[in-house]
Amino acid sequence: MEFSSKLLEKAVYEMSQLPGIGKRTALRLVLHLLKQPKEQTSLLSQALLTMREEIKFCQSCHNISDVTVCEICSNSNRDHQLICVVEDIRDVMAIENTGQFRGIYHVLGGKISPIDGIGPSQLNIPTLVEKVKTGNIRELIFALSSTMEGDTTNFYIYKQIKDCDVITSTIARGISVGDELEYADEVTLGRSILQRVPFENSFKNT
């Protein structure tokens, strides 16, 4: 792709680094920004800079937040003895949109994947195990995607807490095997949360 401007080329290159954005789409977006008033571009760039510099991660669940403890964790109307374990922030948003879950979350920040060089120590697993060992948690719901990496992560956590007095369950397989949680429709995801099954059953029958 030939560019008449190095500035344009640089902007397109940086835009194309975003997931799912190819060079042609990046060019279309950059040209669109050029057609907008400068103030609009300034608002966009300032919003991104502010987000990057000021955004926080909840010290309790690791969800993205504007404050030290997110709104979900600080909500006294939520069931703080019920934790839904998810891979990332998008999964929290997906489950919240169902309106079927009134507990709190724990965001792992990924899944165990030796091929990608991701081990348990690189995820937010130790803080989850620590929570369970305090004895204040009644149930853990494993809500990771039903992939090999997701199942491996679930099983690793289960082994770490199996001697603790806590119920472990997993979302019902209304979510197809191999599907990512964030792409499930709200009704299916909501039913999967409500119809969750004991975690032990999920691997004893495989």
Phi, psi and omega per residue, in radians:
M1 nan 2.096 -3.113
E2 -1.593 2.421 3.140
F3 -2.104 2.478 3.106
S4 -1.513 -0.126 -3.112
S5 -2.449 2.304 3.080
K6 -1.168 -0.571 3.111
L7 -1.134 -0.744 3.102
L8 -1.128 -0.766 -3.136
E9 -1.050 -0.746 -3.139
K10 -1.124 -0.746 -3.130
A11 -1.134 -0.724 3.120
V12 -1.134 -0.736 3.132
Y13 -1.049 -0.826 -3.113
E14 -1.132 -0.698 3.126
M15 -1.135 -0.626 -3.095
S16 -1.269 -0.150 3.096
Q17 -1.347 -0.232 3.109
L18 -1.253 2.531 -3.114
P19 -1.085 2.337 3.097
G20 1.410 0.066 -3.133
I21 -1.908 1.941 3.078
G22 -1.511 3.113 -3.104
K23 -1.067 -0.730 -3.105
R24 -1.172 -0.747 3.109
T25 -1.139 -0.702 3.119
A26 -1.070 -0.737 3.114
L27 -1.084 -0.751 3.140
R28 -1.089 -0.709 3.140
L29 -1.190 -0.743 -3.138
V30 -1.139 -0.743 3.114
L31 -1.129 -0.603 3.075
H32 -1.103 -0.754 3.124
L33 -1.093 -0.627 3.134
L34 -1.132 -0.484 -3.130
K35 -1.423 -0.285 -3.113
Q36 -1.459 2.784 3.049
P37 -1.027 2.578 -3.130
K38 -0.983 -0.591 -3.129
E39 -1.054 -0.643 -3.117
Q40 -1.154 -0.752 3.099
T41 -1.141 -0.658 3.119
S42 -1.128 -0.694 3.120
L43 -1.111 -0.710 3.122
L44 -1.128 -0.874 -3.104
S45 -1.128 -0.646 3.139
Q46 -1.200 -0.682 3.111
A47 -1.087 -0.722 3.135
L48 -1.173 -0.748 3.130
L49 -1.130 -0.757 -3.138
T50 -1.105 -0.769 3.117
M51 -1.038 -0.819 -3.078
R52 -1.132 -0.627 -3.049
E53 -1.504 -0.533 -2.971
E54 -1.934 -0.256 -3.080
I55 -1.174 2.585 -3.094
K56 -2.155 2.913 3.003
F57 -1.999 2.242 -3.105
C58 -0.925 2.258 -3.100
Q59 -1.247 -0.189 3.130
S60 -1.706 -0.888 -3.031
C61 -1.960 -0.165 3.137
H62 1.294 0.250 3.045
N63 -1.298 2.719 3.076
I64 -1.204 2.424 -3.064
S65 -2.680 2.815 3.035
D66 -1.577 -0.257 -3.104
V67 -2.218 3.052 -3.044
T68 -1.094 -0.709 3.081
V69 -2.065 2.171 -3.031
C70 -1.137 2.902 -3.094
E71 -1.102 -0.567 -3.135
I72 -1.207 -0.843 -3.122
C73 -1.171 -0.509 -3.108
S74 -1.558 -0.037 -3.124
N75 -1.433 1.988 -3.103
S76 -1.228 -0.244 3.129
N77 -1.467 -0.140 3.096
R78 -1.467 2.701 3.098
D79 -1.485 1.806 -3.059
H80 -1.403 -0.024 3.069
Q81 -1.684 -0.011 -3.125
L82 -2.075 1.984 -3.088
I83 -2.017 2.272 3.053
C84 -1.775 2.076 -3.094
V85 -1.593 2.109 -3.104
V86 -2.225 2.886 -3.117
E87 -1.330 -0.908 -3.115
D88 -2.559 -3.083 -3.031
I89 -1.064 -0.610 -3.123
R90 -1.083 -0.549 3.121
D91 -1.237 -0.634 3.058
V92 -1.045 -0.808 -3.132
M93 -1.088 -0.727 -3.126
A94 -1.108 -0.779 -3.123
I95 -1.233 -0.683 3.112
E96 -1.070 -0.608 -3.135
N97 -1.160 -0.332 3.120
T98 -1.330 -0.454 -3.108
G99 1.224 0.259 -3.046
Q100 -1.833 -0.057 -3.062
F101 -2.122 2.229 -3.105
R102 -2.073 0.251 3.060
G103 -1.565 -2.707 3.085
I104 -2.094 3.134 -3.030
Y105 -2.136 2.894 2.913
H106 -2.433 2.028 -3.090
V107 -1.644 2.047 -3.093
L108 -1.314 -0.513 -3.100
G109 1.477 0.328 3.126
G110 2.533 -2.952 3.116
K111 -2.292 2.663 3.074
I112 -1.103 2.183 -3.113
S113 -2.616 1.580 -3.128
P114 -0.962 -0.616 -3.136
I115 -1.054 -0.656 3.140
D116 -1.601 0.090 3.124
G117 1.299 0.417 -3.129
I118 -1.841 1.995 3.124
G119 -1.915 3.050 -3.120
P120 -0.982 -0.608 -3.087
S121 -1.208 -0.302 -3.132
Q122 -1.600 -0.021 3.133
L123 -1.954 2.969 -3.135
N124 -1.499 0.871 3.137
I125 -1.484 -0.764 -3.124
P126 -0.961 -0.707 -3.127
T127 -1.199 -0.544 3.085
L128 -1.190 -0.814 3.125
V129 -1.056 -0.688 3.123
E130 -1.095 -0.731 3.100
K131 -1.025 -0.827 -3.097
V132 -1.102 -0.703 -3.083
K133 -1.229 -0.231 3.063
T134 -1.227 -0.357 3.121
G135 1.509 0.104 -3.105
N136 -1.668 0.017 -3.101
I137 -1.812 2.251 3.141
R138 -1.542 -0.712 -3.066
E139 -2.590 2.457 2.986
L140 -1.927 2.247 3.046
I141 -1.859 2.046 3.075
F142 -1.430 2.016 -3.108
A143 -2.148 0.710 3.066
L144 -1.471 2.780 3.108
S145 -1.054 2.511 -3.075
S146 -1.425 1.084 3.073
T147 -1.976 3.021 3.121
M148 -1.037 -0.721 -3.137
E149 -1.165 -0.705 3.121
G150 -1.122 -0.788 3.134
D151 -1.137 -0.659 3.105
T152 -1.101 -0.740 3.135
T153 -1.144 -0.776 3.093
N154 -0.982 -0.837 -3.064
F155 -1.165 -0.663 3.119
Y156 -1.070 -0.821 -3.139
I157 -1.114 -0.744 3.139
Y158 -1.001 -0.747 -3.138
K159 -1.133 -0.553 -3.126
Q160 -1.266 -0.456 -3.022
I161 -2.091 0.110 -3.012
K162 -1.080 -0.395 3.132
D163 -1.569 -0.020 3.129
C164 -1.541 2.710 3.138
D165 -1.462 1.317 -3.120
V166 -2.528 2.459 3.076
I167 -1.398 2.352 3.048
T168 -2.047 2.286 3.120
S169 -2.393 2.931 3.103
T170 -2.354 2.630 -3.115
I171 -1.085 2.543 -3.140
A172 -1.094 2.672 -3.059
R173 -1.430 0.745 2.914
G174 -1.223 -0.335 3.048
I175 -1.545 2.151 -3.078
S176 -1.067 2.533 3.098
V177 -1.033 2.278 -3.142
G178 1.632 -0.176 -3.116
D179 -1.416 2.572 3.029
E180 -1.482 2.452 -3.042
L181 -1.044 -0.679 -3.020
E182 -1.142 -0.324 -3.100
Y183 -1.653 -0.063 3.131
A184 -1.288 2.538 3.098
D185 -1.250 2.762 -3.000
E186 -1.108 -0.673 -3.113
V187 -1.137 -0.842 3.138
T188 -1.084 -0.771 -3.129
L189 -1.143 -0.727 3.126
G190 -1.083 -0.747 3.109
R191 -1.154 -0.621 3.134
S192 -1.125 -0.613 3.097
I193 -1.213 -0.819 -3.080
L194 -1.192 -0.594 -3.076
Q195 -1.755 0.517 -3.117
R196 -1.034 2.725 -3.068
V197 -2.159 2.737 3.086
P198 -0.944 2.372 -3.073
F199 -1.076 -0.630 -3.129
E200 -0.976 -0.619 -3.132
N201 -1.195 -0.447 -3.052
S202 -1.254 -0.427 3.124
F203 -1.965 -0.283 3.091
K204 -1.273 -0.420 -3.101
N205 -1.684 0.073 -3.111
T206 -1.678 nan nan
